[in-house]
Amino acid sequence: MKPFDLAFIGLGAAAMSLVTRLADSRYSGRVALIEPVPDPGDDRTWCGWPMNDHPFSHRATRRWSQWAVSNARDEVTAGSREMPYEMLRSSDVRSVAMAAIAGRDDWVLLAGRALADARKTEDGWRLTLDDQSEVEALWVLDARPPKLNLSRPWVWQSFVGAEISGPRMGDPDQVRLMDFVDDAQPVASFFYELPIDPRRRLIEFTRFTPTPADPAEMREQVDGLIRRRGWQNARVIRTEQSHLPMAPIPGYDRDQWVRIGTAGGSMRPATGYAFHAIQHWADGAAAALLEGRSPPAPTRPGWLDWLDGVFLESLWAGPATASDQFVQLFRRVPPDALSRFLMARGRPLDTLKVLNSLPVAPMLAAAWRHTRRRS
């Protein structure tokens, strides 16, 4: 059998984003998609400030033009009608991608099967799956999460969330991006709330910690907030949880094997945002493949990784310091400039405004520690 042009390992945000573009553009190559989970369900949401329209824009669950960041001492509200905050359910993104895949008779979805072995061939790769079937492909795009051991300043972003439904659930027009909890846990802990409509909202508890946080303990935090709000009788529609590496994962593009998505370094180390960066990468990757060029690996500017390391290093001073820095960041930087910067699409003036908003002495000390640790 003729080899596939592309084989995707893992049908996550990166694979779904690229194959949707390729299908919509009538890409002539043959594609195999290997997904070990038979039915991923509705297990996550992707949020952020979109810089451009993307193939899933019409399936956004909600967009908000107002947001807030707070701690026990202070609160700041901000917003933008030009650059609203966007939420997408993974199930909605998947339905768009699956419809695109189904429209191609020469594409194959191998659900419920995982990669067992890979061997380089003269032209590409021979992949052996766990059912002993084989797939030959010219290029492999691998989205499997890497195994990482993080060291300071890099941290894990662990979160547990519940989408709940009930009467009178508060203001539906303002996102609570961060409501910090000044507890004893390093490096920072906060609640995150997305009011989907007046009767439904997603509540998450997030920790930035040196090692992955305990999901059971974080679930107790979510349940506690729901009780304090008087919503203990609300119906839980779905739950989600994950551990994300807030670290600069290096790109990998070797011997026709490319790592993509978070595995390839698409996630911004200091923020955890990845979905909209993946859209930017997918635009470029689709253009390259349609022109007959090689699929590129995700890239990030080295200076931004260094700056993210300095910022995360500064947060190790303690939870109270971390929460105050975020509050001041959202207070002092204009919303559109900060949104572009957080999405790794900042202009030079945006970056300057962010740097001017941060406390000089602590940031210089963090820069010295981070640079010394890297040398």
C-alpha positions as CSV (number, residue, x, y, z in Angstrom):
1,M,0.0,0.0,0.0
2,K,1.2,3.5,-0.8
3,P,2.5,5.3,2.4
4,F,0.4,8.0,4.0
5,D,1.8,11.5,3.5
6,L,1.1,12.3,7.1
7,A,0.5,10.3,10.3
8,F,-0.7,12.1,13.4
9,I,-0.2,10.5,16.8
10,G,-2.8,11.9,19.1
11,L,-5.9,13.8,18.0
12,G,-5.5,16.8,20.2
13,A,-5.8,20.6,19.5
14,A,-2.8,20.7,17.1
15,A,-3.8,17.7,15.0
16,M,-7.5,18.8,14.8
17,S,-6.5,22.3,13.9
18,L,-4.2,21.3,11.1
19,V,-6.3,18.5,9.6
20,T,-9.4,20.8,9.5
21,R,-7.4,23.3,7.5
22,L,-6.0,20.7,5.2
23,A,-9.5,19.2,4.6
24,D,-11.0,22.6,3.9
25,S,-8.2,23.4,1.5
26,R,-8.5,20.1,-0.4
27,Y,-5.1,18.9,0.5
28,S,-4.2,16.1,-1.9
29,G,-2.2,14.0,0.5
30,R,-3.3,10.9,2.4
31,V,-3.6,11.2,6.2
32,A,-3.7,8.7,9.0
33,L,-4.8,9.7,12.5
34,I,-3.8,7.5,15.4
35,E,-5.8,8.3,18.6
36,P,-5.5,5.9,21.6
37,V,-8.6,7.1,23.4
38,P,-11.7,5.7,21.7
39,D,-14.0,8.5,22.9
40,P,-12.3,11.5,24.5
41,G,-15.6,13.0,25.5
42,D,-16.0,16.7,26.7
43,D,-12.9,16.7,28.9
44,R,-11.4,20.1,28.5
45,T,-11.9,23.7,27.4
46,W,-9.6,26.0,25.5
47,C,-9.6,29.7,26.2
48,G,-7.8,32.9,25.4
49,W,-7.8,36.0,23.3
50,P,-8.0,35.1,19.6
51,M,-5.8,37.3,17.4
52,N,-7.6,36.2,14.2
53,D,-10.6,34.1,13.2
54,H,-9.9,30.4,13.0
55,P,-11.9,27.3,11.7
56,F,-13.6,26.8,15.1
57,S,-14.6,30.5,15.7
58,H,-18.2,29.8,14.9
59,R,-18.3,27.1,17.6
60,A,-17.1,29.3,20.5
61,T,-19.2,28.6,23.6
62,R,-19.0,32.2,24.8
63,R,-17.0,35.4,24.4
64,W,-16.6,38.0,27.1
65,S,-15.5,41.6,26.8
66,Q,-15.0,42.1,30.6
67,W,-12.7,40.3,33.0
68,A,-11.3,40.6,36.6
69,V,-8.3,39.6,38.6
70,S,-8.3,39.8,42.4
71,N,-6.8,38.7,45.7
72,A,-7.9,39.2,49.3
73,R,-6.6,42.8,49.2
74,D,-7.3,44.2,45.8
75,E,-9.3,43.7,42.6
76,V,-8.9,45.1,39.1
77,T,-11.4,44.9,36.2
78,A,-10.6,45.4,32.6
79,G,-12.0,44.5,29.2
80,S,-12.0,45.0,25.4
81,R,-14.8,44.8,22.8
82,E,-12.2,44.5,20.1
83,M,-10.4,41.6,21.7
84,P,-12.9,39.5,23.8
85,Y,-11.9,36.5,25.8
86,E,-13.0,33.3,24.1
87,M,-14.0,29.8,25.4
88,L,-14.2,26.7,23.2
89,R,-15.2,23.2,24.4
90,S,-13.0,20.4,23.1
91,S,-16.1,18.5,22.1
92,D,-17.1,21.3,19.7
93,V,-13.6,21.6,18.2
94,R,-13.6,17.8,17.8
95,S,-17.0,17.8,16.0
96,V,-15.7,20.3,13.4
97,A,-12.5,18.3,12.9
98,M,-14.4,14.9,12.7
99,A,-16.7,16.3,10.1
100,A,-13.7,17.4,8.0
101,I,-12.0,14.0,8.4
102,A,-15.2,12.2,7.5
103,G,-15.3,14.1,4.2
104,R,-12.1,12.4,3.0
105,D,-12.4,8.8,1.9
106,D,-8.6,8.5,1.6
107,W,-8.0,9.5,5.2
108,V,-8.0,7.0,8.0
109,L,-8.9,7.5,11.7
110,L,-7.5,4.7,13.9
111,A,-9.3,5.3,17.2
112,G,-8.6,3.2,20.2
113,R,-5.1,2.3,19.0
114,A,-1.8,3.5,20.3
115,L,1.7,3.5,18.9
116,A,3.8,0.6,20.1
117,D,7.0,0.9,17.9
118,A,8.4,3.1,15.2
119,R,11.1,2.3,12.7
120,K,12.8,4.6,10.2
121,T,12.5,3.6,6.6
122,E,14.2,4.9,3.5
123,D,11.3,7.2,2.7
124,G,9.7,7.8,6.1
125,W,8.5,5.7,9.1
126,R,6.9,2.4,9.7
127,L,4.6,2.6,12.8
128,T,3.5,-0.5,14.6
129,L,0.3,-0.1,16.7
130,D,-0.7,-2.0,19.8
131,D,-2.9,-4.2,17.8
132,Q,0.1,-5.2,15.7
133,S,-1.2,-3.4,12.6
134,E,1.2,-1.2,10.7
135,V,1.1,2.3,9.2
136,E,3.7,3.7,6.8
137,A,4.0,7.4,6.5
138,L,6.4,9.9,5.0
139,W,6.0,12.4,7.9
140,V,4.9,11.8,11.5
141,L,3.4,14.6,13.6
142,D,3.5,13.5,17.2
143,A,1.3,15.2,19.9
144,R,2.0,12.8,22.8
145,P,2.8,14.7,26.0
146,P,6.5,14.6,26.9
147,K,7.9,13.2,30.1
148,L,9.4,16.1,32.0
149,N,11.2,16.8,35.3
150,L,10.8,20.6,35.9
151,S,13.2,22.6,38.0
152,R,13.0,26.2,39.2
153,P,11.8,28.6,37.9
154,W,9.5,26.3,35.8
155,V,6.4,24.9,37.5
156,W,3.4,22.7,36.9
157,Q,0.0,24.2,36.3
158,S,-2.5,21.8,37.9
159,F,-6.2,22.4,37.8
160,V,-9.5,20.8,38.6
161,G,-12.8,22.2,37.3
162,A,-16.5,21.6,37.4
163,E,-19.1,23.0,35.1
164,I,-22.3,23.4,37.1
165,S,-25.9,24.5,36.4
166,G,-28.4,26.1,38.8
167,P,-30.5,29.2,39.4
168,R,-29.1,32.7,40.0
169,M,-25.4,32.0,39.4
170,G,-24.2,35.6,39.4
171,D,-23.0,38.1,36.7
172,P,-22.8,36.3,33.4
173,D,-20.9,39.0,31.6
174,Q,-17.5,39.1,33.5
175,V,-14.9,36.4,33.6
176,R,-12.9,35.9,36.8
177,L,-9.5,35.1,35.3
178,M,-7.8,34.8,38.7
179,D,-9.1,35.1,42.3
180,F,-6.0,34.3,44.3
181,V,-5.9,32.3,47.5
182,D,-3.0,33.2,49.7
183,D,-2.3,29.8,51.2
184,A,0.9,28.0,52.1
185,Q,1.3,26.3,48.7
186,P,4.0,27.6,46.4
187,V,4.0,29.3,43.9
188,A,0.4,30.5,43.3
189,S,-3.1,29.3,43.7
190,F,-6.3,30.8,42.4
191,F,-9.9,30.2,41.3
192,Y,-11.0,30.7,37.7
193,E,-14.6,31.3,36.7
194,L,-16.3,31.4,33.3
195,P,-20.0,32.4,33.6
196,I,-21.4,30.7,30.5
197,D,-24.9,32.0,31.0
198,P,-26.9,33.2,34.1
199,R,-27.6,29.5,35.1
200,R,-24.3,27.9,34.2
201,R,-20.6,28.4,34.9
202,L,-17.3,26.7,34.9
203,I,-15.3,26.9,38.1
204,E,-11.7,25.8,38.3
205,F,-9.1,25.8,41.0
206,T,-5.5,26.1,39.8
207,R,-2.1,25.7,41.4
208,F,1.3,26.7,40.1
209,T,3.6,24.2,42.0
210,P,7.1,22.6,41.6
211,T,5.5,19.2,41.3
212,P,1.9,18.3,40.1
213,A,-0.6,19.2,42.7
214,D,-3.0,16.7,44.3
215,P,-6.3,16.6,42.3
216,A,-8.3,15.4,45.3
217,E,-7.3,18.4,47.3
218,M,-8.0,20.8,44.5
219,R,-11.4,19.2,44.0
220,E,-12.2,19.9,47.7
221,Q,-11.3,23.6,47.0
222,V,-13.8,23.7,44.1
223,D,-16.5,22.0,46.2
224,G,-15.8,24.5,49.1
225,L,-16.2,27.5,46.8
226,I,-19.5,26.1,45.5
227,R,-20.8,25.6,49.1
228,R,-19.7,29.1,50.1
229,R,-21.7,30.5,47.1
230,G,-24.8,28.6,48.2
231,W,-24.7,26.5,45.0
232,Q,-24.3,23.1,46.7
233,N,-27.6,21.9,45.0
234,A,-26.4,22.8,41.5
235,R,-26.1,20.1,39.0
236,V,-22.5,19.1,37.9
237,I,-22.6,18.8,34.1
238,R,-19.0,17.7,33.6
239,T,-15.6,17.9,35.2
240,E,-12.1,18.4,33.9
241,Q,-8.5,18.2,35.3
242,S,-5.0,18.3,34.0
243,H,-1.3,19.0,34.7
244,L,0.4,21.4,32.3
245,P,4.2,22.0,32.2
246,M,4.9,25.7,32.4
247,A,8.3,25.3,30.8
248,P,9.9,26.0,27.4
249,I,9.6,22.6,25.7
250,P,12.1,22.6,22.8
251,G,10.8,22.0,19.3
252,Y,11.6,18.7,17.7
253,D,12.0,18.3,13.9
254,R,14.2,15.4,13.0
255,D,14.2,12.7,10.3
256,Q,10.6,13.6,9.2
257,W,9.3,13.3,12.8
258,V,7.8,16.6,14.2
259,R,6.4,17.1,17.7
260,I,3.3,19.4,17.7
261,G,1.0,21.1,20.2
262,T,2.1,21.2,23.8
263,A,4.6,18.4,23.1
264,G,6.2,20.6,20.5
265,G,6.4,23.7,22.6
266,S,3.2,25.6,21.6
267,M,2.2,26.5,25.1
268,R,3.4,29.8,26.5
269,P,5.5,28.9,29.6
270,A,4.4,31.8,31.8
271,T,0.7,31.6,31.0
272,G,-0.3,28.1,30.0
273,Y,-2.2,29.4,27.0
274,A,-1.7,27.2,23.9
275,F,-4.9,26.9,21.7
276,H,-4.6,30.2,19.9
277,A,-0.8,29.8,19.4
278,I,-1.6,26.4,17.9
279,Q,-4.0,28.1,15.5
280,H,-1.2,30.4,14.3
281,W,1.1,27.4,13.9
282,A,-1.6,25.5,12.0
283,D,-2.0,28.3,9.6
284,G,1.7,28.2,8.7
285,A,1.8,24.4,8.7
286,A,-1.2,24.1,6.3
287,A,0.3,26.7,4.0
288,A,3.6,24.8,3.9
289,L,2.0,21.4,3.1
290,L,-0.3,22.9,0.5
291,E,2.8,24.3,-1.2
292,G,4.6,21.0,-1.1
293,R,7.0,22.0,1.7
294,S,7.8,20.1,5.0
295,P,5.5,20.6,8.0
296,P,7.2,23.0,10.4
297,A,7.7,22.5,14.1
298,P,6.2,25.1,16.5
299,T,8.7,27.9,17.4
300,R,9.0,30.5,20.0
301,P,11.4,33.5,20.3
302,G,14.2,32.7,22.7
303,W,14.0,36.1,24.4
304,L,10.4,35.5,25.3
305,D,11.3,32.2,27.0
306,W,13.9,34.0,29.0
307,L,11.4,36.7,30.0
308,D,8.9,34.0,31.0
309,G,11.6,32.4,33.1
310,V,12.3,35.7,34.9
311,F,8.7,36.3,35.5
312,L,8.1,32.8,37.0
313,E,11.3,33.2,39.1
314,S,9.8,36.3,40.6
315,L,6.7,34.5,41.6
316,W,8.7,32.2,43.9
317,A,9.0,35.0,46.4
318,G,5.6,33.8,47.8
319,P,1.9,33.6,47.0
320,A,1.1,37.1,48.2
321,T,3.8,38.6,46.1
322,A,2.6,36.5,43.1
323,S,-1.0,37.6,43.4
324,D,0.0,41.3,43.8
325,Q,2.1,41.2,40.6
326,F,-0.8,39.8,38.6
327,V,-3.2,42.4,39.9
328,Q,-0.8,45.2,39.0
329,L,-0.1,43.7,35.6
330,F,-3.8,43.8,34.7
331,R,-4.2,47.3,36.2
332,R,-1.3,49.0,34.6
333,V,-1.2,47.5,31.1
334,P,-3.9,48.4,28.6
335,P,-6.1,45.4,27.9
336,D,-5.4,44.9,24.2
337,A,-1.7,45.2,24.7
338,L,-1.7,42.7,27.6
339,S,-3.9,40.3,25.6
340,R,-1.5,40.3,22.7
341,F,1.5,39.8,25.0
342,L,-0.2,36.9,26.9
343,M,-1.0,35.2,23.6
344,A,2.7,35.6,22.6
345,R,1.8,37.9,19.8
346,G,2.8,41.2,21.5
347,R,4.2,44.1,19.6
348,P,7.5,45.7,20.9
349,L,5.5,48.5,22.6
350,D,3.2,45.9,24.3
351,T,6.3,44.2,25.8
352,L,7.6,47.6,27.0
353,K,4.3,48.4,28.7
354,V,4.4,45.0,30.4
355,L,7.9,45.5,31.6
356,N,7.1,49.0,32.9
357,S,4.2,47.6,34.9
358,L,6.3,45.2,37.0
359,P,8.3,46.1,40.2
360,V,11.8,47.0,39.1
361,A,13.9,45.7,42.0
362,P,12.2,42.2,42.4
363,M,12.3,41.7,38.6
364,L,16.0,42.6,38.4
365,A,16.8,40.2,41.2
366,A,14.7,37.5,39.5
367,A,16.6,38.2,36.2
368,W,19.9,37.8,38.0
369,R,18.9,34.5,39.7
370,H,17.4,33.1,36.5
371,T,20.4,34.0,34.3
372,R,22.9,32.6,36.9
373,R,20.9,29.4,37.2
374,R,21.0,28.9,33.4
375,S,24.8,29.5,33.1
